[in-house]
Amino acid sequence: MFRILQKRKLNASMTLMVVDAPYIARKAKAGQFIILRVNEHGERIPLTVADYDREKGTVTIIYQVVGKTTMLLDQLNVGDFIQDFTGPLGRPSELSGHKRAAVIGGGAGCAIAYPQAKTLHAMGTKVDMIAGFRNKDIIILEDEMRAASDHLIIMTDDGSNGNKGFVTDALKKQIENGADYDLVVAIGPLVMMRAVSNVTKPYGIKTIISMNPIMIDGTGMCGGCRITVGGKTKFACVDGPDFDASEVDFDEAIKRSKTYSEQERAAARDYQCHLMEGISHA
Amino acid sequence: MPDMNPKKTPMPEQNPEIRRNNFNEVALGYTEEMAKSEAARCLHCKNMPCVKGCPVGVHIPEFIQCIKDGDYESAYRAIKLTNSLPAVCGRVCPQENQCEHNCVRGIKGEPVGIGRLERFAADWHMKHGKEEKAGVQPNGHKIAVVGSGPAGLTCAGDLAAMGYSVTVFEALHTAGGVLMYGIPQFRLPKEIVQKEIDALRGKGVQIETNMVIGKVFSVDELFENGFEAVFIGTGAGLPSFMNIPGESLVGVYSANEFLTRVNLMKAYRPDYDTPIIRPKNAAVVGGGNVAMDAARTALRLGAEHVYIIYRRAEEQMPARREEIHHAKEEGVEFNLLCNPVRIIGDDKGKVEAIECVRMKLGEPDASGRKKPIPIEDSNFQIPVDTVVMALGNTPNPLIRTTTNGLEANSHGCIVVKDKSMATSREGVFAAGDAVSGAATVILAMGGGKDAAKSIDAYIHSKP
C-alpha cells in the first residue's frame, strides 16, 4: 500500500499526486514509468514518473481523468493509499549531448514533457518548450515550464490565450525562422506525436517520443504493449517507452490504443452513474 | 490383497456441456470412498519405481498406505515431507510422464491414480487438517528469493524450514507466478494457490509484491542489503510471436496476456475492472498445455467457435492427453497439420480472419519429431475475431541483463552447475523455467528444492 502525501488539481481534469514510494524514488530516472492499481478489483495502468525526490522518498505522478481507473484514483485524497505502485519501469530517457532542443507537450503530455525540458536545461542544452492546450483555461504548469526552458511558447486550439494553433505550427515556425534544433522531444497524444514527427522528418532532426500503450505487467511478460519500430516488433515497457519517432508505426499504435475503447467508455459511464446515485442518496 | 481392477477409479468431473460456460474447477476430486478404493490398487512395490519418477521424490507408497488406512492427515504429512505444494501438484503435474509412468500397474492396465490421491490428501488437509507449528529455530541468515512461482515458493519453503529468514520478491501485485497468472481457475483454483502462499507466510516467509528485481533493486544491491545468497526463479515470461503479417492487429494476444487478464486480473468477473475482448470466434495457435488453457478459456468467455491451430499432428502435441481430451469434450475444434501465414484485419485494424497453410510431416527434425512441411497452394482462411499466440516463452532478460557476471546460454537461460543450481556468480542460485526454458511446475519445484539444499551448503561453507 502506498500513501498519498500531496494532491493538487492542475486543471478541471488533471491532478498531481505525490506518493510515498521510497524504493522507486531511490532509482527512478526521467522517462521511466510506474504501474499502479487503485484497488483490489482495479486494472493496472502505466503512468510516467513526473518527478521524484530521493531524499523524501517520493514519486510524483500527473494524470488526466479519462476513464474509470483515473476516476477512482481521483477519489483518493491525501492520507489515502494506492493499492499497488510498481517501478521504476522502462528505460530512462537518453538526452545528453545536444546543443538545442525543442520540447513539445500536448495537453496532459506537458506534465511529462516538462521534466524532460528541466533535465535538458540543467545539462546546458538550450531549450524551447512548446506546449499545446485546447484552451487557456486548462493550461497547466506554466511557471514550471517557463523556469525549465529558455523560451516558452504556449499554443491553444481555440486561440483563447491569444496564440491560436497547434504545437506543430509553432515548431514549423521556429524551424523556418532558423532554430537549429538537434533534438526534438514530443510527448502527448499519438496523433500529436505523429504530426510532430511529420514536421521534423524532412529536416532530419532527431525526434524522441514517449509511448504509453496498453500493458499489464510492464516487465515484458504480456506483450500487449508491442509496437512496430523500424519494421520490428518492440515492447514499449522494456525496449522503451522512448523511441525514435521517425521509425514508429503510429497508425498501428493508434489502432491498438483503441482496443478497449468501447469497454472503457461503458465502464466510465457506469461508474459516473454510480457516483451520481451516491450523491442523490446522500 | 490389492484391488486388481485394471482401471483407475474414475475422477468425477463437471459435465462438459455445463463446464464450458463456467470457470469452476473441471475435476471435482475423489470422495473418501473413491480414494480408499483407488489406494487399494497400489502394489507397494519394494523398489518403488514411482518415487524414482517424481522430481521431488514424494514418498508415494507411504502416503497411499495412509489413505488406505483412512489416516488422511498422515497421508498429507508424508507428501509434505518432500513436496511443498501438494494441492497444486495433485492437479497440474503430468503424472503420466512421471510417477504414474513408472507404476507397475500400468503395464497391464491403468497405473494407480497417484496424482488424484495426492490431490485428495491435500484437499482433505485444507478442509479438516491443522497447520503444523513453525517451531524452527531461526539461524540468523537472510536469503532473497526472486520470483514467487513454483521454483521460488519451493525454495523459500525449504529454506524457511531450515531456519533461514527468507524474503520473496514478486514483480506483480500477487504472489504465485504462473500458478496465479497462467494456469486457469478451472484447472487450478486460485484460492488453493493462495492458501499455499498463506501457509508459507505463516511459516515466516516474507513476501514483497510490486518489486521488480533488476529495476528497483539489482541482485548486487540485494547482497548490499544483507542477503547472503540470492535465488533466481523468474520463470520464462517472454512470449514468442510468429513474426507473420497482422500480428499487431487488435484482437491478437500472446497467451500470457490473454491468460493473465483472465486469471490474475479476473476479467471474466463483472466485479473486476480488467477489460478483455470476449471472442465470438477464436483461434489459438500452438499445441501445448498453454494452448489448451487459452482455448478452453476462450470458450468460457462465450466464444461460439474456438479453433486450435497446430502445425503437426495430434500425436506430436506437447499438451497432456488429459488436457486435449478435456478441450475436445468441451467443443474446441482442432485444426491439425496447418500453420498460420498471416492474420487479416478490417479497416479499424481488428482481426477478421486467420490464413493458414496445410502441412504434411516429413523426416524427424532436431527435436526428434517429424518436421512439418507446408503444402503448396493449400491456403485457407478461418473467420475469427481473436487470435491467441501460444507458442512458448523464453526467460525474461531483466535479471540477466542487470547482473554482472551471470552467465546465460544463447536461449537466454541462466546457466547452472548440474544439480547444485549454482550460477556463475558466487552466492547466486537459479532454477525453474529461468534455467530450463518453459517446462513444468514440478520440474521447477524440483530445481527450487535442489537450490535450497545448495544454498544451505553454501552458507555453511562460508568462513
Interface residues (C-beta under 8 A of the other chain):
Chain A: Y23 I24 K27 R37 H41 G42 E43 R44 K68 T69 Q83 D84 F85 T86 G87 P88 L89 I216 D217 G218 T219 G220 M221 C222 G223 G224 R226 I227 T228 T233 V238 D249 E252 K255 R256 K258 T259 Y260 Q263 E264 A267
Chain B: A171 L172 H173 T209 N210 M211 V212 K215 V216 F217 G237 L238 P239 F241 N243 E247 S248 L249 V250 G251 Y253 S254 N256 E257 T260 R261 M265 K266 D271 Y272 D273 T274 P275 I277 K348 G349 N396 P397 L398
